């Protein structure tokens, strides 16, 4: 029904903010949150009106991005560095409701934050902003009715200092391609292969150990998905090997990860990719390296089979080229290219804020190894074809000691 009354907000500790009217403006919500002890800076998008055109009903929504928060210390409230240099995940807002009206209520829909390395909040907010130090951005303007007006500011979700994003730009149809030839993308994640050799029937189980912690029992009839859950927990919430909270486990060497199970038909193999903190290559050792120690294999309770684990790829630091302090390079300047696509909803000129999707390309996507000073993305060309066979061309003049290469990607309806 029709809404009335007030509400107040609190992140954590320090007391609720001032009472807000049920239809408060974005500015009022921002001011109320920033007046509390636990909130430093927030960005609040314009208020969204719900139930439009539905007689007798009303509702409002606000999207809040937490740019900086504070935490209580022995010396008072201080900025929580976890939001700018760590994982940035916050608890949900608390709401004290004094709303009135038939069926009046509220809901808090939260997205996990990843701090400055994350992309979820930026994807919702629409732009990350220029962090300075030659990071770069691409501005899009268009002229719907004879006058130019800003439409969007395109920045990569993994924008970093000294990327030189926007060094090259190509526009065709709904696509915008842009290069960041100085992007630091050196490094690969750690990968181990886990293989079961079973010449006869097997029984029992094996466990994997890591830094004095132990996985759940892995049986011979487990799939790749089962093995991942035994290592990381169903949702990365394991209380066993808790230092490995994200990992990808897929079938390898001809096994699809499902058919026949890990120890059947003579044995199969899975490939384990360690997606350490935020996928940025920061491991539990050293805080800056992606090379982590191998897990141990305890097969004392396994009969009729042998399980081995081999390091296939030694992880190197910062696969995504991120430095959580944004002050120094963490890898060789291999370069990266980005492809943005304007969504069809933007064809309506009354839409004020268009949605753009983005994909990213590196030398690895082109089938090559990463190397320094390759300047991948120095020049880009995109062409959108009506038959869905769009083409993306990316130049890498520094590849192979300045011999250079040009890579051509084609859209085939499934991927590039």
N, C-alpha and C positions, 0 to 999 in steps of 0.2 A: 504493500500500500504506500501511501504518501509518507515520506520521512520527515522527522523533526529531531530536535535534541542536539546533543553534543557528544564528543568523544575525545580521549586523550591518548597519547602515544608514549611508549618507553622502550628503549632498546635493551639495556641491562643496567640496573643500579642507578642510584642518584635521584630517583623520583620521577614521576610522570611530568610531561610538559603541560602547557596551559590547555584549557578546554578549547576545542575547535568546533565550529558549527558543522552540521552534517554535510553541508555543501561548500566546505572551505576551499579557498583557492590554492593553487600549487604553491604560491609564495607563502601563504599562511602555514601550510603543512611544513615547508622547509624551515621557516622561522621557528616553529614550535619544536621540531626535532633538534635543530641546532642550539636551542636554548637549554636542552638537557645536558647533564654532565657527561653522558657516555657517547654523545655524537659530536663529531668535529665538523665535517662538511658533508652535505648531501646534495644531490641533484634530483629535482622533482619535475616530472613531465607535466604538461598541462592537464588539468582535471578532465577525466573522461566521464561523460554522462551515460548512464546505463538506462535501459528500459525506454529508450526514445520511441515515441509513437505509441506507447502502451498506456492507455488512459488509466489514471488512478494509481500508477506505480512510479517509483522513482528510485534512483540509486546512483552512486558516484564511485569512481576508482582513481587511485593515484599510483603512479609507478615511481618508486624511490630507488636511486642508486647511491650506495654508501661510498663516498670518496675517501673519508677518513673518520675513524672512531677513536674513542678514548677508553682506557682501562684503569681501574682503580689500583693504585700502588700504595706503598707505605708512605709516600710523599705527596699523596693526592692523586687527582686524575691526570693521566699522561697519555699522549698519543700512542695507540696500539700499532706498533710497527708491523704486526702481522697482516694488516690490511694493505700495506704498501710493499712489503718485502717477503711475505709468507703466503699461506694458502688463502687468507682472506675470508674464510667461511664464517658467517655470523649466525647467531640464533635468530629466530623469528621475532618480529616486533610484538610487543605486548600492547593490547588495546583495553582501555577502561571505557566501557560503553555506557553512555546515558542517552542512547538513541531511543526515540519513541515512535510509535506507529505500529500498525498491525503487521506482525511477522518481521519486525525490524531486527537486523542482525549485521554481522560483519564477517569477513574472511581475510586471512593473510596468506597470500600465495608467494612463497619464497623460492628463489633460484639460488643454487649454491654459488658462492663467490670464490674466485681463485686469485684474489689479489691483483697485482698489476700484471701478472702473467696470464690472467684469465681472459676469456672472451665472452662468457655468457651475459654478464652485465652489459658489456659494450655492445653485444648483439641486440640486446633489448633497447639500450639507450640510443643506438644509431650511429655514434661516433666516439672514438676514444679521445680525439684531440691530439694536437701536436705536442709531443713531449720535449721538443727542442733538440738541439745538438744534431742538426742535419737529419732528422727523422723523416720529414716530408709528409705531404698530403696532396690529394687531388680534389679540386673543387669542381662541381658540376653545376652549370647554370643552363637554363633553357628559356625559350621565348614562346610561350603559348599564345599570346595575344598581342604580338608586336613589341613587347617590352621584355627585356631580359630580367630574370629573377633567379635567385639561388635555389637549387633543388637539394643538393646533398654534398657532404664532404666525405670522401672515400679515404679510409685509412685501413691498413691491415689489422687483423685481430691480434697479430703478434708484433706490432710496431715496436721498434727499438731505436735507440740513438744511433746516428751515423749510418742508417740504412740507405739514405738517398732515394727513398721511395718517391716515385714520380719523375725520375730521371728520363723515363720514356713513357709515352702514353699513346694509345691507339683507340679510336672510337668507331664502332660500326654497328648499326642496328641497336639492339638492346645491350650490347656488350661494351665494356671499357676494360682494356688491358693496361697494366702499369707495371713497370719494372723497378726493382730495388737492387741494383747491381752490387751494392756494398753490404748487403745483408749478411750477417754472420750466421751461417747455417752449418758450420763444421760440426761433425760428430754424428754418431749413430747410437741407438739404444743397445743395451746389453741383451744378448740372446743366447740361450742355452737349449740344447736338444736333450730330450728325455726319451730313452729308447728301452723297450722291453723285448728281450729275446726269449722266446718260449717254445723250445722244440717239442715239448709235451704239455699235458694239462697242467694248469697252475692252480694253486690255492694260497690262501693267506693274503698278506698285504705288505705294502712298502710305505714308509713315511719319508718326507723330505725335511731336512733340518737347515736352519739358517740363523746364525748368531744366537745359538743356544735355545732357539724356539723350534717347534715341530709342527708340521702340517697334520691335517686329519689323515686317517688311513686311506691309501689309494689302492684299490683292488684291480685285479686283472681285467674285469669286465667294465671298467670305467671308460667314459668317453673323454674327449678333450675338454668339454664343458665341465664334466664332473671333476677333472683334475684341477681346473682353474678354481672351482669352488673350494676344493680341498686346500688350495694354497692361500687364496685371498679371502675366502668367505663368499657368501652369496652376492653381497653387494659391496665387496671390499671391506667388510666389517669383521674380518677374522680376529679372533683373540689368540690364535696360535702363532703363526708367523706374522706378527703384527707389523714388522718393519717392511714387509713387502705388501703394500696395500693395493697396488694396481699392477696387473699383469695380463698379457694376452696369451692365451694358450690355444694353438690351432694344430690340426693334423699336418704332418710333414712327410716328405719322402714317399709320396704317392698315397698316403692315407688321408681320408677325408675328415678324420676326427670323430666319426660316428660309427660307420659300418665296421663290424668285426671286433671292436673294442681294442684297447691298448695292448693286451697280451694274447690275443687270439691270432690264429693263422700264421704262426711262426713269430709273431711280434710286430709291433708298429712303433711309430715315433711321433712325438709332438714337439713343436717349437715354442719355447717360452720366451716372450719379449717382455722385459721389465720396464714398465712405464712409471718410472720413479717420479717423485713429487711434481705434480702438475704436468707431467710429461716433459719436463724441461731438462732432464738429465741430471738433476741434483739428486744424489743418492744419500743413503743413510751413513756413508763413510766420507769424511772429509768435507761434506757440505757443498762440494763444487764439482765432484768428479762423477762420471757416469759409469765407471768401471767398478762393478760390485763383485764381491767374492762369490764363488760357486756354492750352490746348495749342496749339502751332504745327502747321501742316500743310505737309508737304514733298511736293509732287506732281510733282517734276521728272521722275520716272521713270514717270509715269502718262500714257497717251495715250487720247484718245477720251472723256474724262470730266473732271468737275470736282468736287473734294471741298471742302466748306466746313464750318467749325465755328463755332457760335454759342452764346453764353452765354444759356441759357434762364432760369435762376434763379440769382441771386447768393446764394451761401451766407452765412448769418449764424451767429454764434457759438453753439456748444453746442445743437444740435437736441434733445438729450435733457436739457437743463437741468443738466448735470453740471459741477461744478467740482472738479478733481482734488485741490484742497487742502481742499475741504469747508468753506470759510470765508466765501464770499461768493456772492451770486446771480450767475448768468451770463446771465439772460434775464428777460423779463417774466413775472410770475406768472399764467400763463394757466390752469393747473389741469389735472388729469388724473384719470381714473377707472379703477379696476381691477376685474376680475371674476375671482374665484377659484372653482374647482370641485373639489369633493371626489370622489376617484376611487372607483369601485365596490368596490375591494378593502377600503376602509375600513368597509364594512358588516359585516365580521367584527369583533366587539367584542374579539377576542383580538389584533388588530393594534395594536401599541403606537404606531407612527408612521405616520400616514396621509399619503398623497401628495396634494398639491394642485397643480393647474395654474393658470396665471394668464394673463390677457390685459389689455392696456391700451388705453385710448381717450383721444383728444384731440379738440380742435375740428376738426383736419384729418380725422379719421376720420368726423366728422359733415358734412364738406363745406364747412366754414368756414375762414377764415384765422385764424391765431393772433393773439390780442390780449391786452394786459396787463390784469390785474385782472378777467378774465372769470369767475373763480371756477368754472370748469368742474369739476363733481364736488362742488359745495356740498351737493347732496342727490342720493341715488341710490335707485332701487327696482328690484328684480329679481324676476321671476316665472318659475318653471320649469314648463312645461306638458308633459303627457304626450305630446302629439303632436309634440314637438320644436320647436314654435313658441314658444320662450321669448322673454321681453320684458325689455329693460333700458332704464330711463328715467334720464336724467342731466340735472340742472338746472344752468344756467349763469346765475345772476342778474346777474352783472356785465357780461354781453355787451352790446356796442353802447352803451357809456356808461350802464350800469345799466338799460337797457330789459329785458334778460334774454331768455333762450330756454330751452326744454325740448326735449331730443332723445330720440327713441325709436328704439331698435335692436331688430331682431327676428331671432331665430335661425331660419334656414330649412333647417337640415340640412347646409349647406355652410359658412356663416360668418355673421357678424353684418352 
